[in-house]
Amino acid sequence: MTTISRIKNKISNFSRKAESASKKFIVNSLHFHSRPSFIIIGAQKSGTSALFRYLGQHPQLTVPAVKEIGYFSDDKIYKAGDHRKYHKHFPLPNFSTRGIKTFEASPFYLFHPLAASRIKAYNPEIKLIVMLREPAARAYSAWNMYRSFVGSKRYGHWAVTRSFEDVVSDELNSIDE
């Protein structure tokens, strides 16, 4: 390859990158991100993370920047009618390398008192996938997770050192009160 050919290739590559960057800047400025086609909600330890990973492998689906966006359950960032912060988690439609649809998985939407009405106001036609699990198995799995937090700098404040039987007994006693 001649020197002139190499220079032409470099200029061509630079032009493509510059054009792509300017398109992304314009689209970002217009807040033209993809919107989710569906939302996964569910109980803790019910398989929402596994389903998120499995669906993320499908060639017609694109995952958001993070799994648990939590937009509709976060009172500090949720603003009715202004969903730009939410949409920034999703890919730009014209620049998505995979798929034609995107989604999110935020299990806490199942329990937050305002999440359902916020999601309906956002898009009354959006589909929800609800993940549930047999309660005793779910509780035991959660107890094991919290037990693994002992000594963790990040999650230590949630650590449980009591036996599963003691935790269940305390929970049942609190219901009776």
Backbone as JSON, one array per atom type, in Angstrom:
{
  "sequence": "MTTISRIKNKISNFSRKAESASKKFIVNSLHFHSRPSFIIIGAQKSGTSALFRYLGQHPQLTVPAVKEIGYFSDDKIYKAGDHRKYHKHFPLPNFSTRGIKTFEASPFYLFHPLAASRIKAYNPEIKLIVMLREPAARAYSAWNMYRSFVGSKRYGHWAVTRSFEDVVSDELNSIDE",
  "N": [[0.85, -1.17, 0.0], [0.57, 2.17, -0.84], [1.95, 5.31, 0.35], [0.2, 7.42, -0.08], [-2.23, 6.05, -0.36], [-2.49, 5.0, 2.23], [-2.79, 7.38, 3.69], [-5.2, 8.33, 2.58], [-6.92, 6.28, 3.49], [-6.73, 6.67, 6.28], [-7.83, 9.25, 6.48], [-10.39, 8.72, 5.53], [-11.32, 6.88, 7.49], [-11.2, 8.56, 9.73], [-13.11, 10.48, 8.99], [-15.47, 8.92, 8.95], [-15.63, 8.24, 11.67], [-15.87, 10.79, 12.81], [-18.29, 11.64, 11.69], [-20.04, 9.73, 12.79], [-19.73, 10.36, 15.53], [-20.74, 12.98, 15.56], [-23.4, 12.52, 14.85], [-24.24, 11.01, 17.04], [-23.96, 12.94, 19.04], [-25.87, 14.86, 18.25], [-28.26, 13.33, 18.33], [-28.25, 12.6, 21.05], [-28.5, 15.12, 22.16], [-31.07, 15.72, 21.43], [-32.44, 13.96, 22.94], [-33.16, 11.38, 22.06], [-33.3, 8.58, 22.68], [-33.72, 5.0, 22.69], [-36.8, 3.44, 23.73], [-37.97, 1.35, 26.37], [-39.35, -1.85, 25.58], [-40.48, -3.66, 27.23], [-40.7, -4.48, 30.76], [-39.01, -6.12, 33.34], [-40.08, -7.24, 36.4], [-40.08, -8.2, 39.88], [-39.92, -10.51, 42.69], [-37.27, -10.46, 45.12], [-34.47, -12.55, 44.57], [-35.75, -14.19, 42.72], [-35.1, -14.81, 40.15], [-34.81, -12.69, 38.34], [-32.38, -11.52, 37.54], [-31.12, -13.62, 36.16], [-32.96, -14.04, 34.05], [-32.74, -11.54, 32.82], [-30.07, -11.65, 31.89], [-30.25, -13.87, 30.13], [-32.17, -13.0, 28.22], [-30.77, -10.84, 27.26], [-28.97, -12.04, 25.58], [-30.33, -12.59, 23.32], [-30.67, -12.12, 19.83], [-32.37, -10.08, 18.89], [-32.74, -8.28, 20.89], [-31.64, -5.62, 22.98], [-29.72, -4.77, 25.73], [-30.06, -2.4, 28.48], [-27.83, 0.18, 29.81], [-27.42, -0.42, 32.52], [-28.6, -2.98, 34.78], [-30.61, -2.8, 36.95], [-32.29, -0.17, 36.81], [-34.2, 1.31, 38.2], [-35.76, 3.61, 38.04], [-38.56, 4.26, 38.2], [-39.08, 3.75, 40.83], [-37.57, 5.41, 42.31], [-37.82, 8.1, 44.15], [-36.38, 10.44, 44.2], [-35.22, 10.89, 41.68], [-37.25, 10.5, 39.85], [-39.4, 12.16, 37.72], [-42.44, 13.22, 36.83], [-43.48, 13.05, 33.53], [-41.05, 13.95, 32.49], [-38.77, 12.16, 31.18], [-36.15, 11.97, 30.42], [-33.75, 11.37, 31.87], [-34.18, 8.71, 32.45], [-34.36, 7.56, 29.87], [-31.76, 7.85, 28.96], [-30.4, 5.61, 29.75], [-30.79, 3.72, 27.86], [-30.02, 2.37, 24.59], [-29.13, 4.35, 21.68], [-31.39, 4.55, 19.0], [-30.52, 4.4, 16.26], [-27.91, 3.66, 16.53], [-27.61, 1.3, 17.75], [-25.99, -1.73, 18.07], [-27.0, -4.22, 18.13], [-30.07, -5.88, 17.75], [-33.56, -4.84, 17.97], [-35.23, -4.12, 19.95], [-35.44, -2.98, 23.35], [-35.1, -3.33, 26.93], [-35.76, -3.37, 30.49], [-34.81, -4.41, 33.83], [-36.02, -4.19, 36.91], [-36.46, -5.22, 39.9], [-37.59, -4.09, 42.25], [-39.76, -2.54, 41.52], [-42.02, -4.06, 41.8], [-42.77, -3.81, 44.45], [-42.74, -1.13, 45.23], [-44.76, 1.58, 46.25], [-45.63, 3.53, 44.4], [-44.69, 2.83, 41.91], [-46.18, 1.25, 40.01], [-48.29, 2.97, 39.13], [-46.75, 5.02, 38.08], [-45.36, 3.74, 36.0], [-47.54, 3.05, 34.4], [-48.46, 5.62, 33.71], [-46.28, 6.46, 32.25], [-46.18, 4.65, 30.06], [-48.94, 3.2, 29.09], [-49.28, 0.87, 27.64], [-47.1, -0.75, 27.95], [-45.4, -3.85, 28.37], [-45.21, -6.13, 31.11], [-43.08, -8.36, 32.77], [-43.41, -10.55, 35.28], [-41.63, -11.89, 37.89], [-41.8, -14.49, 40.15], [-41.39, -16.51, 43.12], [-41.44, -19.56, 44.97], [-42.28, -18.97, 48.3], [-40.85, -19.92, 50.69], [-38.46, -21.06, 49.7], [-37.45, -18.82, 48.4], [-37.04, -17.1, 50.58], [-35.07, -18.52, 52.0], [-32.98, -18.48, 50.14], [-32.52, -15.72, 49.99], [-31.69, -15.28, 52.64], [-29.28, -16.71, 52.63], [-27.86, -15.12, 50.82], [-27.68, -12.66, 52.24], [-26.23, -13.57, 54.41], [-23.81, -14.06, 53.19], [-22.8, -11.54, 53.02], [-21.39, -10.86, 55.26], [-18.61, -9.27, 56.57], [-18.18, -7.85, 54.25], [-17.2, -4.88, 52.65], [-18.79, -3.32, 51.04], [-21.45, -4.34, 51.27], [-21.78, -5.03, 53.91], [-23.39, -3.79, 55.86], [-25.85, -4.92, 55.52], [-25.58, -7.48, 56.33], [-26.33, -10.7, 57.71], [-26.17, -12.54, 60.62], [-27.5, -14.28, 62.18], [-29.21, -17.45, 62.67], [-31.13, -19.17, 60.12], [-33.53, -20.15, 61.08], [-33.93, -18.54, 63.35], [-34.24, -16.04, 62.15], [-36.59, -16.4, 60.62], [-38.37, -17.0, 62.68], [-38.34, -14.58, 64.16], [-39.42, -12.9, 62.21], [-42.01, -13.99, 61.87], [-43.0, -13.53, 64.44], [-43.05, -10.75, 64.43], [-45.11, -10.26, 62.68], [-47.32, -11.14, 64.08], [-47.56, -9.21, 66.02]],
  "CA": [[0.0, 0.0, 0.0], [1.39, 3.38, -0.95], [1.76, 6.31, 1.39], [-1.02, 8.17, -0.4], [-3.36, 5.18, -0.04], [-2.61, 4.96, 3.69], [-3.32, 8.67, 4.12], [-6.61, 8.33, 2.19], [-7.63, 5.39, 4.42], [-6.81, 7.33, 7.58], [-8.79, 10.35, 6.36], [-11.72, 8.11, 5.41], [-11.68, 6.37, 8.81], [-11.45, 9.72, 10.59], [-14.38, 11.08, 8.57], [-16.56, 8.06, 9.43], [-15.72, 8.4, 13.13], [-16.37, 12.14, 13.1], [-19.72, 11.65, 11.34], [-20.73, 8.95, 13.81], [-19.73, 11.13, 16.78], [-21.65, 14.13, 15.44], [-24.78, 11.99, 14.89], [-24.53, 10.66, 18.43], [-24.12, 14.18, 19.79], [-27.16, 15.46, 17.87], [-29.34, 12.5, 18.85], [-28.23, 12.76, 22.5], [-29.01, 16.45, 22.47], [-32.52, 15.69, 21.23], [-32.97, 12.96, 23.86], [-33.82, 10.43, 21.19], [-32.89, 7.23, 23.01], [-34.75, 3.96, 22.59], [-37.7, 3.26, 24.87], [-38.09, -0.09, 26.63], [-40.54, -2.54, 25.09], [-41.06, -4.36, 28.37], [-39.97, -4.34, 32.01], [-39.02, -7.29, 34.22], [-40.19, -6.92, 37.82], [-40.25, -9.44, 40.62], [-39.43, -10.68, 44.05], [-35.84, -10.68, 45.26], [-34.04, -13.95, 44.46], [-36.75, -14.94, 41.94], [-34.6, -15.09, 38.81], [-34.82, -11.53, 37.45], [-31.03, -11.33, 36.97], [-30.9, -14.68, 35.17], [-33.78, -13.74, 32.87], [-32.13, -10.37, 32.18], [-28.88, -12.13, 31.14], [-30.68, -14.73, 29.02], [-32.79, -12.18, 27.18], [-29.71, -10.0, 26.69], [-28.25, -12.81, 24.55], [-31.18, -12.74, 22.14], [-30.19, -11.2, 18.79], [-33.28, -8.97, 18.61], [-32.89, -7.48, 22.1], [-30.46, -4.9, 23.43], [-29.86, -4.44, 27.15], [-29.69, -1.04, 28.84], [-26.49, 0.36, 30.38], [-27.4, -1.11, 33.81], [-29.78, -3.85, 34.94], [-31.65, -2.26, 37.82], [-32.32, 1.29, 36.68], [-34.96, 1.76, 39.37], [-36.27, 4.96, 37.8], [-39.94, 4.45, 38.65], [-39.14, 3.57, 42.28], [-36.65, 6.37, 42.95], [-38.55, 9.36, 44.28], [-35.48, 11.59, 44.0], [-34.95, 11.17, 40.26], [-38.45, 10.41, 39.02], [-40.14, 13.4, 37.5], [-43.55, 12.9, 35.92], [-43.47, 13.73, 32.24], [-39.69, 14.22, 32.01], [-38.14, 10.85, 31.29], [-34.84, 11.99, 29.76], [-32.75, 10.64, 32.67], [-34.48, 7.29, 32.27], [-34.06, 7.15, 28.5], [-30.31, 7.83, 28.73], [-29.89, 4.27, 30.05], [-31.07, 2.85, 26.73], [-29.2, 2.72, 23.42], [-29.7, 5.2, 20.64], [-31.99, 3.63, 18.02], [-29.74, 4.26, 15.03], [-26.54, 3.25, 16.82], [-27.63, 0.01, 18.45], [-25.3, -2.73, 17.26], [-27.79, -5.44, 18.18], [-31.48, -5.9, 18.1], [-34.5, -3.78, 17.65], [-35.99, -3.77, 21.15], [-34.68, -2.95, 24.59], [-35.93, -3.59, 28.11], [-35.04, -3.22, 31.75], [-35.23, -5.29, 34.91], [-35.93, -3.54, 38.22], [-37.36, -5.99, 40.74], [-38.26, -3.33, 43.3], [-41.02, -1.98, 41.02], [-43.12, -4.9, 42.29], [-43.14, -3.45, 45.82], [-42.8, 0.32, 45.47], [-46.18, 1.96, 46.2], [-45.96, 4.41, 43.28], [-44.1, 2.36, 40.66], [-47.19, 0.8, 39.04], [-48.97, 4.12, 38.53], [-45.75, 5.76, 37.29], [-45.14, 2.98, 34.77], [-48.74, 3.19, 33.56], [-48.45, 6.98, 33.16], [-45.2, 6.51, 31.27], [-46.62, 3.91, 28.87], [-50.0, 2.27, 29.52], [-49.25, -0.35, 26.83], [-45.85, -1.5, 28.16], [-45.57, -5.21, 28.89], [-44.48, -6.44, 32.33], [-42.81, -9.76, 33.08], [-43.33, -10.62, 36.74], [-40.94, -13.09, 38.37], [-42.13, -14.85, 41.53], [-40.75, -17.75, 43.54], [-42.04, -20.17, 46.16], [-41.8, -18.08, 49.37], [-39.85, -20.47, 51.61], [-37.2, -21.18, 48.96], [-36.98, -17.46, 48.17], [-36.54, -16.58, 51.86], [-33.81, -19.2, 52.31], [-31.99, -17.96, 49.2], [-32.19, -14.36, 50.43], [-30.92, -15.4, 53.88], [-27.92, -17.09, 52.23], [-27.21, -13.96, 50.22], [-27.35, -11.72, 53.31], [-25.19, -14.19, 55.21], [-22.55, -13.91, 52.46], [-22.35, -10.14, 53.13], [-20.58, -10.68, 56.48], [-17.24, -8.86, 56.26], [-18.12, -7.09, 53.0], [-17.16, -3.42, 52.81], [-19.9, -2.72, 50.3], [-22.77, -4.81, 51.68], [-21.73, -5.48, 55.29], [-24.48, -3.25, 56.67], [-27.02, -5.79, 55.34], [-25.18, -8.84, 56.69], [-27.12, -11.42, 58.72], [-25.35, -13.56, 61.29], [-28.4, -15.18, 62.9], [-29.62, -18.64, 61.92], [-32.34, -19.02, 59.31], [-34.67, -20.42, 61.96], [-34.13, -17.34, 64.18], [-34.74, -14.96, 61.29], [-37.98, -16.71, 60.31], [-39.13, -16.88, 63.93], [-38.49, -13.16, 64.43], [-40.34, -12.35, 61.21], [-43.36, -14.45, 62.21], [-43.39, -12.84, 65.66], [-43.36, -9.34, 64.11], [-46.42, -10.25, 62.02], [-48.32, -11.33, 65.12], [-47.65, -8.01, 66.89]],
  "C": [[0.9, 1.24, 0.0], [1.07, 4.33, 0.19], [0.48, 7.09, 1.16], [-2.26, 7.34, -0.06], [-3.58, 5.1, 1.47], [-3.21, 6.26, 4.22], [-4.81, 8.76, 3.79], [-7.44, 7.46, 3.14], [-7.79, 6.03, 5.78], [-7.82, 8.47, 7.56], [-10.21, 9.79, 6.29], [-12.2, 7.58, 6.76], [-12.01, 7.51, 9.77], [-12.8, 10.35, 10.26], [-15.57, 10.26, 9.07], [-16.74, 8.21, 10.94], [-16.28, 9.75, 13.5], [-17.86, 12.23, 12.79], [-20.53, 10.89, 12.37], [-20.83, 9.72, 15.12], [-20.69, 12.31, 16.7], [-23.1, 13.68, 15.45], [-25.16, 11.65, 16.32], [-24.76, 11.91, 19.27], [-25.48, 14.81, 19.5], [-28.31, 14.65, 18.48], [-29.41, 12.59, 20.36], [-28.82, 14.1, 22.9], [-30.52, 16.51, 22.34], [-33.21, 14.68, 22.14], [-33.75, 11.88, 23.12], [-33.33, 9.0, 21.44], [-34.05, 6.27, 22.78], [-35.61, 3.96, 23.85], [-37.83, 1.76, 25.12], [-39.41, -0.63, 26.09], [-41.24, -3.29, 26.21], [-40.15, -4.17, 29.58], [-40.12, -5.64, 32.8], [-39.08, -6.79, 35.66], [-40.31, -8.22, 38.59], [-39.69, -9.42, 42.01], [-37.92, -10.88, 44.03], [-35.56, -12.19, 45.21], [-35.05, -14.81, 43.69], [-36.31, -15.19, 40.5], [-34.59, -13.91, 37.86], [-33.45, -11.32, 36.79], [-30.74, -12.38, 35.9], [-31.69, -14.4, 33.9], [-33.2, -12.56, 32.1], [-30.92, -10.81, 31.32], [-29.29, -12.97, 29.94], [-31.29, -13.91, 27.88], [-31.76, -11.27, 26.5], [-28.89, -10.71, 25.62], [-29.07, -12.97, 23.27], [-30.77, -11.72, 21.08], [-31.11, -10.01, 18.48], [-33.52, -8.08, 19.83], [-31.56, -6.83, 22.46], [-30.69, -4.49, 24.87], [-29.51, -2.97, 27.4], [-28.29, -1.0, 29.46], [-26.35, -0.37, 31.72], [-28.66, -1.95, 33.94], [-30.88, -3.17, 35.73], [-31.61, -0.73, 37.79], [-33.08, 1.89, 37.86], [-35.58, 3.14, 39.23], [-37.65, 5.19, 38.41], [-40.11, 4.24, 40.16], [-38.21, 4.53, 43.03], [-37.31, 7.74, 42.98], [-37.68, 10.58, 44.03], [-35.28, 11.92, 42.53], [-36.19, 11.11, 39.36], [-39.12, 11.77, 38.92], [-41.2, 13.1, 36.44], [-43.45, 13.73, 34.65], [-42.1, 14.04, 31.69], [-38.86, 12.96, 32.22], [-36.75, 10.81, 30.65], [-33.77, 11.24, 30.53], [-32.95, 9.13, 32.53], [-34.03, 6.81, 30.9], [-32.56, 7.1, 28.23], [-29.69, 6.48, 29.05], [-30.02, 3.33, 28.85], [-30.28, 3.3, 25.5], [-29.93, 3.68, 22.48], [-30.22, 4.29, 19.53], [-31.11, 3.38, 16.8], [-28.34, 3.71, 15.27], [-26.48, 1.95, 17.6], [-26.98, -1.02, 17.54], [-26.09, -4.03, 17.2], [-29.25, -5.09, 18.37], [-32.29, -4.68, 17.75], [-35.32, -3.36, 18.86], [-35.05, -3.75, 22.35], [-35.65, -3.08, 25.76], [-35.12, -3.27, 29.34], [-35.58, -4.21, 32.76], [-34.97, -4.58, 36.23], [-36.92, -4.23, 39.16], [-38.16, -5.16, 41.73], [-39.55, -2.67, 42.83], [-42.21, -2.78, 41.52], [-43.63, -4.42, 43.64], [-43.31, -1.95, 46.06], [-44.25, 0.8, 45.3], [-46.57, 2.83, 45.01], [-45.49, 3.88, 41.93], [-45.15, 1.97, 39.62], [-47.88, 1.98, 38.36], [-48.01, 4.94, 37.67], [-45.48, 5.06, 35.96], [-46.33, 3.12, 33.84], [-48.81, 4.6, 32.94], [-47.4, 7.13, 32.07], [-45.62, 5.85, 29.96], [-47.66, 2.89, 29.28], [-49.99, 0.94, 28.76], [-48.0, -1.21, 27.09], [-46.15, -2.86, 28.78], [-44.7, -5.38, 30.13], [-44.29, -7.95, 32.42], [-42.58, -9.81, 34.58], [-42.72, -11.96, 37.14], [-41.27, -13.3, 39.84], [-41.45, -16.18, 41.85], [-41.46, -18.26, 44.79], [-41.44, -19.48, 47.38], [-40.73, -18.66, 50.3], [-38.48, -20.59, 50.94], [-36.6, -19.79, 48.69], [-36.37, -16.88, 49.44], [-35.2, -17.22, 52.21], [-32.69, -18.7, 51.4], [-31.56, -16.55, 49.6], [-31.34, -14.39, 51.7], [-29.47, -15.79, 53.56], [-27.17, -15.92, 51.62], [-26.78, -12.97, 51.31], [-26.25, -12.27, 54.22], [-23.82, -14.03, 54.53], [-21.99, -12.48, 52.55], [-21.49, -9.89, 54.38], [-19.14, -10.38, 56.07], [-17.09, -8.05, 54.98], [-18.1, -5.59, 53.3], [-18.38, -2.77, 52.16], [-21.27, -3.08, 50.87], [-22.85, -5.24, 53.15], [-22.86, -4.98, 56.16], [-25.77, -4.06, 56.52], [-26.76, -7.22, 55.82], [-26.07, -9.4, 57.8], [-26.22, -12.5, 59.31], [-26.21, -14.57, 62.05], [-28.76, -16.38, 62.03], [-30.9, -18.35, 61.13], [-33.58, -19.2, 60.18], [-34.97, -19.2, 62.83], [-34.72, -16.19, 63.37], [-36.22, -15.18, 60.98], [-38.85, -16.54, 61.55], [-39.37, -15.41, 64.28], [-39.48, -12.5, 63.48], [-41.78, -12.74, 61.52], [-43.87, -13.75, 63.46], [-43.75, -11.37, 65.37], [-44.71, -9.23, 63.4], [-47.54, -10.35, 63.05], [-48.54, -10.08, 65.98], [-48.53, -6.94, 66.32]]
}
